[in-house]
Amino acid sequence: VMKSHGAELQTFQQEVKAAGFKHAVLLGMGGSSLAPEVLQRVLGNAAGFPELLVLDSTDPGRVKDVEAKLDLAKTLFIVSSKSGGTIELDSFFKYFFDREKSARPDNPGRAFIAITDPGTALESLAKQNHFWKTFLAPEDVGGRFSALTVFGMVPACVIGADVAKILNGAERMMAECSMEVSLEEN
């Protein structure tokens, strides 16, 4: 399914690089933040792409630590939630959106993208606040299993990862682990 979004993701990746972001902050909890954090730690960010910081703690000290690293005028916020309506996510969004109002008074929503399921409160929030982009995930994939959906691949694009290579590798692994492959070759 994700391979069909290849052109869209490739265009988005080029737009992120051209925008010159220094940091991207993923605002999310649990399943929506795990894969992006692993991808940043394992792959790092490619030259010319922002470093991804994952904020998945409402501890005020952690929020302030992340904020202290940011130049808000050069930061992309990724609001990521399968359900699209948790109080933690809403708090993160309100906090950073309020700060972006001074960095980008003409359109603070331009510094935000959303990743969520169709029909969620987050999808509506993104429309109301004129987010730069909204990526909708397949509803039938649980958060813990969403690494190869937009929940993992959009942040991978943001850090400049080769998403096609990741998806091709996953496809090869799926074939190599199928029931048709002998145990010795698995």
Disulfide bonds with the S-S distance in Angstrom:
none
